[in-house]
Amino acid sequence: MSQIPAHGGELINRIIEGGERDKLLTAAEALTVKVLNDREMSDLDMIASGGLSPLEGFMNQEDYDSCVEKMRLSNGLAWSVPIVLSATSDEAGAYETGKDIRLDAPDGTPLAILHLEDKYEVDKEKEAQNVYRTTDSAHPGVAVIKEMGNVYLGGKVSVLNRVTYADFPKYRLDPAATRKLFAEKGWNTVVGFQTRNPIHRAHEFITKCALEAVDGLLIHPLVGATKKGDIPADVRMKCYEVLMENYYSTDHVALSVLPAAMRYAGPREAVHHAIMRQNYGCTHFIVGRDHAGVGDYYGTYDAQKIFDEFNHDELAITPMKFEHSFFCKKNGEMATNKTSNSKPEERFFLSGTKVRDMLAAGKTPPAEFTRPEVATILVEAMKE
């Protein structure tokens, strides 16, 4: 059974093992150390496993500039979001191009060696405007950029120890593992669903619509760093599990987590999410309303339109674009503008703000919005 190739043609693996690892660990003891934060560790782990193929490390200036300006790497390959490691000017002064740096977890565990090829100052305003379409510090992605150092460090990484996670161990499948799973299930075509929220009726509707066109569905929630106010990952995972158990065909759905950090880059992040899912073995990717958006920074369907800027040679994964869905009171089912001729007053919508207010008040969201099992989990979580 043939599978979709990784982005760039080869699934990258930067994990060093055996005797070579022992040598590098010994050499690493004498290296200058840089301690990574949570987002940087997420990026490192995604590079390690091939989730960010074809990247073999943090971007050098040539790739960074091309990504920011053209949404391509310097070799022309589609890439929409910079993957970078920053340092302050003082820190960068201690790092010498051509030499190695040890990258540590906050607890002192040596995670990797960065083979420093490039260090370069950046225009943060330009990066923010191009990637996030705004320089407003209220945007969570822009806020992160402004908190970072103004020098970026580029180079390949040799990963000595994987980032350790205590949560969701059975769902932490690397790209090679999800590809193996799809092969075992006999899935030639797989649609990936990105989510950082519980799956409500609208999400369930579009995932099942997409599933009718392919062999399998990968529910692939992002569990890296998210913004304040998002539903915690452990609560979301309980919601996914109860939905899969009660409302999906277990022969055609799988659940795994994505350890990446959320950027909230709207259209550009939709492309980024699609590329990662291709690396995990998905042939199709769901792009819904306001994908990866936040606030009012992006148009409702901008994340769908951006895919028109790439041809199939640049992005092998196929986007599946869905309109805003709602519960149609007239027909008694979920629908979109394409499938319902109902009037506005016959359509049931609940905003995220209204749902959070209901949960905070101990009220159960209605069945038109979410399955009762999911509502129970959310109400109980708000009590804790």
Buried (B, 14 or more C-beta within 10 A) or exposed (E): EEBBBBBBEEBBBBBBEEEEBEEBBEEBEEBEEBBBBEBBBBBBBBBBBBBBBBBBBBBBBBBBBBBBEBBBBBEEBBBBBBBBBBBEEEBBEEBEEEEBBBBBBEEEEBBBBBBBBBBBEBEBEEBBBBBBBBBEEEBBBBBBBBEBBBBBBBBBBBBBBBBEBEEBEEBBBBBBBBBBBBBEBEBBBBBBBBBBBBBBBBBBBBBBBBBEEBBBBBBBBBBBBBBEEBBEBEBBBBBBBBBBEEBBEEEBBBBBBBBBBBBBBBBBBBBBBBBBBBBBBBBBBBBBBBBBBBEEBBBEBBBBEBBEEBEEEBBBBBBBBBBBBBBBBEEEEBBBEEBBEBEEEBBBEBEEEEBBEBBEEEEBBBEBBBBEBBBBBBBEBBEE
